[in-house]
Amino acid sequence: MTQYPILWSFRRCPYAIRARLAIASSRQSVVLREILLRNKPAAFLTTSAKGTVPVLDLNGTVIAESIKVMHWALQKSDPAKWLSMPSEGHDLIAKADGPFKSALDLYKYYIRYPDGTRSTAQQNGAKFLLQLNKMLVGKDWLFGRQSLADMAILPFVRQFANADITWFNMQDWPDLLRWLNAFTKSGTFANVMTRYPSWEPAQKQVLFGFDSHGKTNKTADVSGLPLCTQNASCTLRS
Ligand SMILES: N[C@@H](CCC(=O)N[C@@H](CS)C(=O)NCC(=O)O)C(=O)O
């Protein structure tokens, strides 16, 4: 039986989305375990007591940081050359994961904070988004070609946009809008956003990634694993 790594994931989590994007791009395959954050399975918490998704279990070695999951996948195989980006890309990701994510959390959950939090957070987030817009003028991707920075940052920009889509679409950042729309309308994004039932110990395994499309590894022993395709629900592999 082929041993696939296990990816614990939550469909809408931007950290988990970027991990799935890198796994799909790298043409790796993992067993996907979709969970609900409000009802974390004991087996998930045993794997990573931290309790955040994504978590990649490499048969005992555990990676519990999304950016590290991205690097793990792309270091194995990087056909789209996402890792070939200027070092500035890593600084940009750090900015997205740090101050921008903090602004995003305050913007989304402003109700828990004092009056004025929402507009300050919106302005702070917008400063970063204007920087991205400037970088995207005349370009499809932040550094010209699609890279790790685009895919690590876009899921968070999508979340920021969805917090108030009317306001977001009215801002003067046409290149940012073009970049985000190209991503959210892409097959790449649709592929990683396929819905799966929440994992239960007794369920059949869900294969995510390259092998799940039946394009490779046809001889691998994955009998009993559901074969999941882009928009389809899982079907059993005979
Ligand atoms: N630094 C972690 C953060 C992951 C994270 O915070 N994920 C959120 C979901 S988007 C989570 O699991 N939160 C735990 C919870 O809500 O209980 C990473 O990059 O993987």
The ligand as a MOL file (V3000), in Angstrom:
LIG
                    3D

  0  0  0     0  0            999 V3000
M  V30 BEGIN CTAB
M  V30 COUNTS 20 19 0 0 0
M  V30 BEGIN ATOM
M  V30 1 N 0.8050 29.9270 11.5480 0
M  V30 2 C -0.1490 28.8840 11.2310 0
M  V30 3 C -1.5440 29.4640 11.4450 0
M  V30 4 C -2.6620 28.5040 11.0930 0
M  V30 5 C -4.0020 28.9710 11.6420 0
M  V30 6 O -4.0650 29.8620 12.5180 0
M  V30 7 N -5.0740 28.3580 11.1630 0
M  V30 8 C -6.3650 28.6600 11.7600 0
M  V30 9 C -7.5170 28.4710 10.7640 0
M  V30 10 S -7.4440 29.5740 9.3820 0
M  V30 11 C -6.6320 27.6840 12.8750 0
M  V30 12 O -6.4160 26.5210 12.7080 0
M  V30 13 N -7.1030 28.1840 14.0120 0
M  V30 14 C -7.4100 27.3280 15.1250 0
M  V30 15 C -8.7950 27.4490 15.6030 0
M  V30 16 O -9.5780 28.2430 15.0420 0
M  V30 17 O -9.1460 26.7250 16.5360 0
M  V30 18 C 0.0730 28.4110 9.8030 0
M  V30 19 O 0.6380 29.1520 8.9930 0
M  V30 20 O -0.2480 27.2490 9.4840 0
M  V30 END ATOM
M  V30 BEGIN BOND
M  V30 1 1 1 2
M  V30 2 1 2 3
M  V30 3 1 2 18
M  V30 4 1 3 4
M  V30 5 1 4 5
M  V30 6 2 5 6
M  V30 7 1 5 7
M  V30 8 1 7 8
M  V30 9 1 8 9
M  V30 10 1 8 11
M  V30 11 1 9 10
M  V30 12 2 11 12
M  V30 13 1 11 13
M  V30 14 1 13 14
M  V30 15 1 14 15
M  V30 16 2 15 16
M  V30 17 1 15 17
M  V30 18 2 18 19
M  V30 19 1 18 20
M  V30 END BOND
M  V30 END CTAB
M  END
